[in-house]
Amino acid sequence: MSTAPQQTKPVTLDDYAIQAVPQSERKGLLNVAFTSCGWIISLSTIFVGGSLAAGMTFGKAILAGLLGMLILAVYGFFQGWMGAKYGVSTTVLARQAFGRTGASLFGILLSLTMGIGWFGWQVAFFGSTIEQMFPGYWFADPNVAIIWGGALMMLTALIGYKGITYLSFVAVPMVVVLSIWGIWVAADQTGGFANLFAAQPTGDLMSLFAGVTLVVGNAALGAVVFPDVTRYGKTPFSGGFGAAAGYFIGGIFSVIAGAAMTFAAQIPEFGSTPNIPAVMAKLGMGFFAFLILVFAQWSNNDNNLYTGALGLRNVVRLPKYILVIVMGALGIVIALTGYQDHFVPFLNFLGVYVPPIAGVMIADHWFVRRGKYAFGQGTEYAAINAAAILAVIAAGLIASHIAWGISPINSTILGLIIYPIITGVLRALRIPFELGKSTEDSTGY
């Protein structure tokens, strides 16, 4: 048993799914930052920017984006730091806080929420957006777009970290250019930057707090699973800070891009959703818009599938690439049948109960065990940590009944606070809460 990453033979398609990434495979801060930046760049984040533009001034929309992404970067830093320090995925890291069985339950949750549910929803969203942007073209038929778009997203998830990173190096500059170009066009059409920042919203007014809530709610779950990226960081700092900085920068540029284009085109919302395809069409973006839509969604949704596969790999003895293929195919079928919207209430429900897992993991590492984690062959874990499970359930229940604040952040903070209290009380009463034992073997199980 050791706190140092185990030196294993390179596993290409399995991508060290349940073992520590060797130091020889680790990457620098810039690599981690670009990869994390690609995680947040997506159609949904650009649409968030459009929603902010519909409800507040451009200056206020930028402020909401800055505050929201800062919140995510701060708590994501600690998750990312742990991933880089130990070189393991989120669900393997969770073995210490939740026990072997508890971490497996977490892996199943991630496979259902991110690997199948959100993957299918985002693929369907991609198909409908392409259809709105390019009506009448064969490749823009929603079912056709779902199939070829889903296949692209499966490809990089199948390759693993390297595939996701290479894609991010293409997608990130595109959205940065889109953001800068959008601001320039918006300023030109409104008569200068002063007028742009004072421009009135295109829809119903939204408070700054509501705007911050929208930004955080869109990307809270992504920050929870930072270790899936940062396990490739050379040092804890390069992992934690690199991921936090990349997520923050990518989120800001995406929000600004959506807001700037909406202000420039002055096209009102379509129902409750910003009409970004119509905005791009009015601004004459043409094929450039097509590339942005494809790469933005591709660079984000492959990560949903990747994280889901890593989570389930912690549960079943099947190679990661098989899990990617099966889960990706299920997500595409769900999107083709139109059943993805039926998953949304369930996914929103879990959106309150998954974030406190990060709170418990942070509290367990820094406050309860004081950084004494170990992974690798011979490491003993509890079968299940009842205190951790109880803390997550309690945090989720309380957060779901709080009328103020941001539910994912509320539940994360509650998990961070409740878990040390429960463990302290149980230890004082001499009531065992780490039940059973499980020893890691040479394969990572």
C-alpha positions, 0 to 999 in steps of 0.5 A: 500500500502506497500513497504514490501512484503505481507504475503500470504498463501503459493501457491505451483504450482503458486509460488507467480507468481504475489505477493511478496514472504513472508519472511518466504519463502526467501532463503540465498545467497548460495541458490540464487547463486546455482539457478542462476548458474544453469540458465547459465549452458547450452549446448549453453554456453558450445558451446560458449566455444568451439567457443572461442577455435576455434578462440583464444588461451586457455588463451585468451578464458578464458579472454574473458569469464571472461570479458563477464560474468563480464559485465553481472554480473554487470548489472544483480546485480542491477536487482537482487537487486530490485527483492530481495528487493521487492520480486516480479518477473521481470514483476511485478517489471516492473509495476512501471516503465512501468505501468500496461499495459506496464508491461503486454506487457513486459510479453507477450514479455517474453512469446513469446521469452523465454517461447515459442521461445527459449524454443522450439529452445533449446529443438530442439538443445537438440534433435539434440545434443543427436542424434549426441552423441549417434547415433543409440539409440532409446532414441537418435532419435531427436524427441524422445529426444525432447519429453522426454527432453522437458517433463523433462524441463517442470517438474521443471518449473511446480514445480517452484523455488524449483524444479529449485533450486534442479536441480541446486544443481545437475547440477552445480557440474557436470559442475564444475567437467567437467571443471576441468577434461577438463583442466586436460586432455587438459594440459596432451595432450598438454604437460603441462599448459604452452603449453595449455595456448599457444595452437593455435586455431582450426579454424579461428582467433577471436579477444578478443572483438569478443569473449567478444561479443559472451559471452555476447550475449549468456546470456544477456537476462538471466540477465534482468530477474534476479528478477524471481530468486532473489525475493526469496532472504532474503535480497537485497544483497543476491539476487543481489550479489548471482545471479550475483556471481552464473551467473558469476561462472556458465558461466565461468565454462561452457565456460572453459569446452567447450574450454578445451575439444575442445583444448584437442580433437583438433577437428575443427568446424562443419561449424560455430558450435563447434562439442562438441558431437564429442569432448566428444566422442573422449575424451571417456566420454560416459555415463558421457557425456550423464548426462552432456548434459541432466542436463546442458540443463535441468537446463537452459531451464526450466528457459526459460519456467519458466520466460515465464510463470511468464511473462504471469501470469502477463497478464492472470488470469490463474494459472502458472502451466497451462501456463507452460503446454500450453507454454511447449507443444507449444515449443515442437510441434514447435521443432518437426515440425522444425519451431523453426529456423524460430523464430530465426530472430524474437528472435534476433530482440527482443534481442536488444529491451528486454535488454533496459527494464532492463536499464529503470527499473534500471534508474526508480528505482534509478534515477527517483523514487529514490527507492520509489517503492511499491507493494501489494493490494491497490498499484496504478500504471499508466496504461502505462508509455509512456516515458518508452516505448519511451525510450525502442524503441529509445534505441533499434533503436539506438543500432540496427544501431550501428556497434561497441560494443555489441548490448544487452549491448549497448541498455541496457546502452542507455535505462539507459541514455535515460529514465531519459532524456525523463522524465526530458524533459517532466516534464520540459515541463509539459507534462504528460507521466504516463497515466491512473491508475490501482489499484492492488487487493488482488489477485495480479492483 
